Amino acid sequence: MHSILLALWLLYVTPASAAPVDDGQTAGARTWTLSQARSGVAVTPNDGTDLAIKPTRYLYNGNATACTIVLRMIDDGANSITLVSVQPGALLPLQVARVLSTSTTCTTILAFY
């Protein structure tokens, strides 16, 4: 009798199928919002190398003063964009492939994914 009750209880509490694998584009069965970052790393600007993980969800300026960030977006990697006067603590919702070292004056940049 106990084994039957246990089997019925397991059927009740066990989902019929596993949640879909998170591909970074859809939330699957997760309850978090897609716009929220789930990880972050420090960025070392480099003129010749893309970020190890791309695209970003956000870039963060951790400097104490306004500074400049030169970057390449994920869909237009051939053209550089210069963001001037990026304010301290600014969280920029950008999908970035590369942060260039030339002309970037921000020294504390974080990428959130």
C-alpha positions as CSV (number, residue, x, y, z in Angstrom):
1,M,0.0,0.0,0.0
2,H,2.8,2.4,0.9
3,S,4.6,1.8,-2.4
4,I,1.5,2.6,-4.4
5,L,1.0,5.8,-2.5
6,L,4.6,6.7,-3.0
7,A,4.3,6.0,-6.7
8,L,1.2,8.2,-7.0
9,W,2.9,11.0,-5.0
10,L,5.9,10.9,-7.3
11,L,3.7,11.1,-10.4
12,Y,2.0,14.1,-8.8
13,V,5.1,16.0,-7.9
14,T,7.4,15.1,-10.8
15,P,7.0,17.2,-13.9
16,A,6.0,15.4,-17.1
17,S,9.0,16.7,-19.0
18,A,12.2,18.6,-18.2
19,A,12.4,22.3,-18.7
20,P,13.8,23.3,-22.1
21,V,17.5,24.0,-22.3
22,D,18.3,27.7,-21.9
23,D,19.8,28.9,-25.2
24,G,20.3,32.4,-24.0
25,Q,17.5,33.7,-26.1
26,T,14.4,32.2,-24.5
27,A,13.6,31.8,-20.8
28,G,12.2,28.2,-21.1
29,A,10.5,27.3,-17.9
30,R,12.7,29.7,-15.8
31,T,11.0,32.4,-13.8
32,W,13.7,35.1,-14.3
33,T,13.3,37.9,-16.8
34,L,15.3,37.8,-20.0
35,S,16.6,41.3,-19.4
36,Q,18.3,40.4,-16.2
37,A,21.9,39.5,-16.3
38,R,23.0,36.1,-14.9
39,S,26.8,36.5,-14.9
40,G,29.4,39.1,-15.2
41,V,33.1,39.5,-15.9
42,A,35.7,42.2,-15.9
43,V,36.5,43.5,-19.4
44,T,40.1,44.1,-20.6
45,P,39.8,46.3,-23.7
46,N,41.7,44.9,-26.7
47,D,41.9,46.2,-30.2
48,G,42.4,42.8,-31.8
49,T,40.2,40.3,-29.9
50,D,36.5,40.0,-29.2
51,L,35.2,39.4,-25.7
52,A,35.5,35.7,-24.7
53,I,31.7,35.6,-24.3
54,K,29.6,37.6,-26.6
55,P,27.2,39.3,-27.0
56,T,26.9,41.1,-23.7
57,R,23.5,42.1,-22.2
58,Y,25.0,45.1,-20.5
59,L,28.2,47.1,-20.0
60,Y,28.9,48.8,-16.7
61,N,31.2,51.7,-16.0
62,G,32.8,51.2,-12.6
63,N,34.9,54.3,-12.8
64,A,34.5,57.1,-10.3
65,T,34.4,59.7,-13.1
66,A,32.9,59.9,-16.6
67,C,35.0,58.3,-19.3
68,T,35.0,57.0,-22.9
69,I,34.3,53.5,-24.1
70,V,35.0,52.5,-27.7
71,L,33.3,49.3,-28.8
72,R,32.0,47.2,-31.6
73,M,28.4,45.9,-31.6
74,I,27.6,42.3,-32.2
75,D,25.8,42.8,-35.5
76,D,28.2,45.4,-36.9
77,G,31.6,44.3,-35.9
78,A,33.5,46.3,-38.6
79,N,32.5,49.7,-37.3
80,S,33.6,51.2,-34.0
81,I,31.3,53.3,-31.8
82,T,32.6,55.8,-29.3
83,L,30.6,56.5,-26.2
84,V,31.8,59.7,-24.6
85,S,31.0,61.0,-21.1
86,V,29.8,57.6,-19.9
87,Q,28.8,58.4,-16.3
88,P,30.0,56.5,-13.3
89,G,27.8,53.6,-12.5
90,A,26.2,53.7,-15.9
91,L,24.6,50.4,-17.0
92,L,24.4,50.3,-20.8
93,P,22.0,47.8,-22.4
94,L,24.2,47.0,-25.3
95,Q,25.0,43.7,-27.2
96,V,28.8,44.2,-27.6
97,A,31.3,42.0,-29.3
98,R,34.5,43.9,-28.5
99,V,35.7,46.8,-26.3
100,L,38.7,48.5,-28.0
101,S,41.7,49.7,-26.0
102,T,42.5,52.6,-28.3
103,S,40.8,55.8,-27.0
104,T,38.9,53.9,-24.2
105,T,39.6,55.8,-21.0
106,C,37.3,53.7,-18.7
107,T,39.5,51.4,-16.6
108,T,36.8,49.5,-14.8
109,I,34.4,48.0,-17.2
110,L,32.2,45.0,-16.4
111,A,30.3,42.9,-19.0
112,F,27.1,41.3,-17.9
113,Y,25.5,38.3,-19.6
